[in-house]
Amino acid sequence: MSDQFTVTNPATGEVIAEIKVNSEEEIKEALKNGHKEFKQWSKINAHERSKLIRAWSELVKQNIEEIAQLMTMENGKPLKEARGEVIYSTDYLDWYAEEAKRIYGKTIPANNESKKIIVSRQPVGLVAAITPWNFPTAMMARKAAPALAAGCTFIVKPAAETPLSGMKFIDLAHEAGIPKDAIQYVNGPGSVVGKLFTDSEYVRKITFTGSTSVGKTLIKNSADTMKHVTMELGGHAPLIVAEDADVDYAVAQTIGTKFRNAGQTCVCANRVLVHDSIVDQFAKKFAEETRKLTVGNGMDKETDIGPIINKKGYDKIVAQIENAVKEGAEVLTGNEFDADEEQGYYFIKPTVLKNINMDMTIMHEETFGPIAPIMSFSTLEEAVEIANGTPYGLAAYFFTNDYRTGNYLHDHLDFGIIGWNDGGPSAAHAPFGGMKESGLGREGGQEGIEPYLETKYLSIGNL
C-alpha cells in the first residue's frame, strides 16, 4: 500500500494535494480508540450531545466558502452547487441535533398485575462509514449526524477522489468540542479499509453510499460478525412526463434533476419517458434549454456543468452515447467532448437523445453523466413497466396535474423516493433510501436515526 495518494482537480488535472495513506495498524488503532471512546460518548446526556452537534453546524456555516472551494477543486461541481451542498450538510446536523433529544422509550401494559414492561433504546456502538466522491460532505453529514446524536462513535473513509472537503468538515467537529475519537477519518484504498471495517470486532455498524456491487460485498463481509448495515446504492431513475403535464415546468425540473453535478448523482433522471402525444414538444423545448447550459471549470461563475470525475466515468458515458446512436438514437444537442487524458480532464457537453429504445445500453446501466435519453410511451401501464424494469428502485419522478394519474403512478412505482412535479425531493427531514438492489435502510428524517439504535426490553416481575 502506497504511503500517499494524489488529489487532482478534474477540471484542469492540476494536483491539489498529496494525502497520507493510513497504515493498517493506524486504522486498527483508530477503530480501537473509537470503540473505547464509545463508553464515554454514549454516556453524555442527549442535550449535551445536541449542543455539540449544533456547535459543529455553526462552525460549518462560518466556513461555507472554504469548504465549498475545496469541494469544487477536488470534485469539479460548480461553486454554487458546492455551496448548496455545504448548507444542505448543515441541515442534517441541525435536524439530528434535535432528534438526539427525541429518542424515546415506552412502557407496555403487562398481562400480569405483578409485572412492569419497559422498552428502552441505546446506541449500537462504533459506526464505520464509507462515503462517495459526488457529495463528499452531505453524505458524511447524513451518516455522522444521526450516529453521534444516537450516542454512537463514528469513523469514516472519505472517497479518494474528494477527501479534502470531508476532512475539513470533520476537523470542524473537533473544533466544536466533539472528542477526536468520537468522530474520526482514515484514508486508504476502499478494498483495504472496507475489509478492515467489516472484519473489526469493534465496529457494530457499517453505513455505505456507493455502487450496488461494493454494497453487496460489504454486506457479505459484515455477516460474519452480524453487523448492522445501511446501504444507499445504485439507481436508474425514470422520469415520466404524462399527457396532461405542464411541459415548460416539466422541462425546467428535468434540467435540474438531470444535470445537477453533471448528472453524477445517484438520484438524477436516467431515463426520460414522455407520452407520445407531447414527446416532440417536450424534446424540442428540453434540447433548447439544455443548449443554454455552460460547461467549464466549476470555479467560474457562469459554469453550469463541470467535468466528469475521471476517465473511467468518461469512457462509460461515451460508450453509452455511441451505443445509442448506433442503435438509432437521434442527437438533438450535445455529443461533443473536450478531454485530455494526459492533462487529466474530461468534459462532456450536455446531450439530449431522442428515439430511444430498450435495446440501448443507456436504458439498463446507470449513466452518471450529463446525458438525457428520451423515450415515448402510449399508456401509463407501459410507462410503469419500463420504469420498474430494472433491479434498482432508488428515485423516480413524474409530472402530471391529474390527481388520478399521480396516485396511480405513486402506487405502482417501486422506488423509495418519488417526486411528483418535483425534481428535487431530497431533504434532511425526510427518509432517503431505495428498494430492491438500491439499498437497505433509510437516511434522513425520523427514520434516519433508527438504524443507529438497539431496542432493549425489560420485564420487571414480583412488584
N, C-alpha and C positions, 0 to 999 in steps of 0.2 A: 504494500500500500504506500503510495507516494506521500511525502511529507506535507505537500501543499497542493492546492489547485487554483486555477486562474479563473477569475470572473471577468467577462468581457461585455462591452456594450454591443447588443445585437444590431444597433443602427449603424455602427461605424467599425466594429471589430476591435476597437480600442480596448486595451487592458485597463480595467478599473482597479482591481485589487488581486493580491495573492493571499489566499486564505489557508490557514493551518489546518491540516487534517488531523483530527484527534486519533490517537492510537487506540487499539482495542483495550489496552489497560486503562487508559484515561476514560474511555466510555464506560467500562465496567465500574470504575471508581465513581463516576458521576451517577450511575444508576444506584450504587450502594448509598451514596450521600443523599440522593432523592428519597430513598426508602427510609433512611434514618430521620430525615427532616419531616417525613410524614407524621411521625409520632408527635412532633411539636406543632406543626401547621394544622393538623386536623383537630387539635385541642383549642386552637384560638377561636373565640366565640364568633358567631356569624356576623355580628355587627362590626367587629373589628376587621374581619376579612373583607367585608363590604367597603369599609373606609379605605383600605389599602388598594383595592381594585379601582375605586373611584379616583384615588390619588394618581394611580397609573394612567387612567384615562385622561386626566387633566394634563399630565406631562406630555402625553402623546399629542394632545391638541395644541400644546405650546410648541411642538416640534413638527407640525404637519409638513411644512415646506422642506425641511431637511430630509425627512423620511420619504416624501414624495419624489424628490430629486434623485435620491439613491435608487428608488424603485424604477423610475423611468430609465436611468442609466443602465441598470442591470437587466431590466425586463423589456424595455422598449416601448411600453404603452405611453400614450400621450400624457403629458404632465397633468392636464386637467382630470384625466381618468385616475391617475395615481393619487392626486389629492382626494378625489372622491372615495377611493379605496381606504385611505387612512382614516377619513371621517367615518366611513362605514365600519371600520375596525373598532373605533371607539363606541359605536352603537352596541356592540357585543359586550364590551367592558361595562358600559353603563347599565345595560339590561341585567347582566348576571351579578353585578354588584347588588342590585335589588333582590334578585332571585336567591342570593345567599341567605336572605332573611325570610325566605318563604318555603324552606324545606321542612314540611310539617310531618308529624307522626299522626297517629289516631288511636282511639280505643274502639274495641269491637265488643258489642254486647255478648256476654258469655252465656252458655247454655246451662250453667250451673251457678247457683247463688253464692257458692263459696270460691268462685274464681273471678279473676280480672284479666282481660286480654289487652295487651298494648303492642302496637306496631310502631317501630322507630326506623329512621333512616341514618345510614352512616356512609362516609366516603369509601370508595373501593380500594384506594391506595395510590401507589405511584402510577401515573399515566404516561405512556410513551407515544409521541405523535410524529408523523411524517407528513410534511406539508408540501404543496405543489408550487411550481415556479410562477404560475399565471396570476395568483393572488397571494403574494408572499406574506402580507400582514393580516389580511382579512381571514384567511383560513387558519392562521395561527391564533387569532383572537377568538374565532368561533370555537376552538377547542380548548385553549388555555383558560378563557374566562369562566366557563362552567366548571371546569376541573378545579380551579382554585376556589371558586365560590362554594363548591360542594365540600371542600376540605381536603382535596387530593393534592399531591405534589405532581409536578409536570416537567417532562423533558422532551425536547423536540429536535428533530433533524430537519433543518430547512433544505429546500431544493438547492442543489449545487449551482444551478444557473443564477439563482437570485437569493443568496444568503444575507446580503448586507442590510437590506431594509428590515428583515426579520430579526437579525441580531441586534440592531439598534432598538427595535421595538421591545425586545426583552431586557436590554440594558436599562431602558426607562422604567421597567417594572422594578428593577433593583433600586434605582434612584428613588422610586416612590416608597420604598421601605419593605417590599416583599423580599423575604430571605433568598439569598442566591441559590441555595439548594432546593428551594421550593419551586423555582422555575429556572430551568437551565436549557442551553442549546449545545449540541455537538455537531461537528461536521465530518463527513466522510462519505464513501460510496454507499448508495442506497442498499445494495445487496448485503454489504458487510454490517452496516448499522442496523438494518432491519432484522437480520438474524440475531444480532446481539440483543436487540429489544425483545424479540419473541422468545429467545432462549432464557432470558434472565428470570431468576426466581424472584427478583424484587419487583418486576413490572406486573401489575394486575390488570392493566387495560391497554389495548392498542387502538389508536384512532388514526385513520389514514384517509387522505384525499388524493386520488390519482387513478391510474388505469385499473380496469377490472382484472387483468391478468396478474398484476402485482398484488392487488387486494386479495385475490384467491390464495396466492402464496402465503401472504401474511396470516390469513385465517387458518390455513392448514398448519402453519408453523406455530400458531398460538394454541392449537388444540392440545398439544402435549402437556401444557401447564394450565389449561382451562381458563385462559384469559378472557376478559370481556373484550368485545370488538365493536367498533363503529366504523363503517366503511362508506365513504362517499365516492362512488366510482364513475365509470364512463357513462356517456349519454349519446343519444342520437335524436335530438329534439325535433319533433314535427311542428310546423306552424300551419294551421288550417285557416283559410280565408273563405268564409261561407258566402253564399249567393247574395245575401242582403247586407253584407258588411259595408262599412264606410271605407271606401278604397283608399282615400287620401290618408285617413287616420291609420289604417292597417299598414300602409306603406311606411309611414313615419315610425311606427312602433317596430316594424320588421327591420328597418335600417338600424335602429338602436340595439335590438337584441341580436341581430346577425353580426354586426361589425364591431361591437364592443371588444376592445383588446385584440383588434384584428381578427375577430372570430375565434380567438384562442380561449374559449371558456367552455366548461362542461355543460352549460345550460343554453348556449346560443342556438338559434334555429339552424338545424342542419338540413331540413327538408321543408320546402315551402309548397304546400298543397292548396291550389286555388280552384274554385268552382269554374267549370268550363265556360260559363256564361260571362265571366268577368276576367278570365285569365289574361286575355290580350291587353285589356285596360290596365290591370294591375301590373303586368310585366313591363309595359311601356313606362308607366309612372315610376315604378321601382328602379328601373335602369336609369331614368333621367335623374333621380335623386342620388343614386349611387355614384354617378359621374361627378357629382359636386364634392365628393369626399377627397380630401387631400392626403396623400401618402408621404411620409417623411420621418425625420428624426422626432421622437416624442418630446424633445426639449423645445422644439419650435412651436410657437403659439398657434399657428394655423394648421398644425398637423391633426388629422382625424384618425388616421390609420398608421400605426407604427410597423416595425419589422416583424417578420416571423422569427421565433426564438432561436432556431438553429437549422442546420442543413437537413437533419432528419425530418423535421416538421415540414420544411420547404419541399423536399422531394416527394413527400406523401401527397401534399396538396397539388403539386404539378402533375403527378401521376393520375390523380382523380380527374383533373380537368382534361387531360389528354384522353383518358378513357371515355369520358362523357362525350367529347367532341367526336371521337372515333365511332361511338355508338349512335350518333345522330343529333347531339345537343346543339342548339343554336346559341352562339355567344352574343348577348345583347350589349355587353360592355365589359371591359377588363381583358383578362387573359394576356396581361402584359407584366413583364418581370424585370427586376433590377437586382441582380445577385452577383456576388463576387466571393467565391469560396476562399480564395487566397486572402482577401481582406477580412472576410468573416461577417458579411452582412447579406440579408435575404429579404427583399421586398416583393410583395405581390399586389398589383392593383386590384381593388375590389371587383369581383367578377360575378356577373349575373348570367346564368344559363337557363335556357328555355327548352321545351320539348324533351323533358327528362323522362326516362322510363325505368322500370325496375331491374333492367339488365345492367345498369350502370353501377360501378363500384361506390360512387358517392351516396347511393341510396341504402348502402349496407354498412359502410365504415364511417366512423366519426371523422370529420374533416379537420377540425381545429385550425381553421383558416378562413380568410375573407371571401368565401365562395358561396353563392346562393343559388341552388338548383330549384327551378320552378317546374312543378308537375301539376297537371289538371286532374280534376275528378268530377264525376257526374252526380253522385249521391253521397249523403253523409255516411252511409254504411260503408261505401267504398273508401272514403277518407279515413274512417276509423280503422278499417282493415289494414290500410297502408301504414297508418301511424303506429298501430300496435304491432306491426310485423317485424319487430326486432327483438333481440334479447334484452334491450335496455328499456328503462322506464323512469328516467330522472325528471326531465321537464318537457312540457308540451304547451303550446299556445293556440288559441283560436280567436277568431274575430267574427262576431255576429251581433246584431241588435235584436234578435228574436230570442225571447227567454226560453222558448221550447227547444230551439236549436242548441242554445247554450247549456241547458240542463241535460239534453241528450249527450252532448259531447263530454260534459263533466262526468256523467255516469258511466260512459263507455271507454274513455281513455285510461289506459293503465299506466299512469305516471304519478309520481309523488308530488310534483309541483306543477300546477296548471295556471296559466294566465289567460283570463277571459277579457279581451280587449285591453290587455296589459302585457307589454313586452318586458317589464322589469319587476317581477313579483317578489324577488328576494328581500327579506327584511329580518333584522336581528330578533324581532319579537314573534316570528313565525317559524314553524318547523320546516327544515330543509332536508331533503333526502329522497332516495329513489326506491322504485320497486324492481322486481326481477333482478337482473345482473348489474343494476346500477347502485346497489348498496344495501347496507343493513343499518338500521337505527336512524335517528333524526338529530340534526344540529339546529340550534336556534329555538326561540320560544320556550314555553314551559317544558316542552318535551325534551329540550336540549340538555337539561341538567340531569334527567333521569338516568342516562347511561353511566353516570359517574357516582351513582349511589347504590348501596346494597340495602335490602329490606331485612329487618330483624324483627322476629315475632317473639313476644314474651307472654307466657301464660303463668299467672300467679295463682297458686292454689292455697287452700286452708286459710281463707280470710276470716 
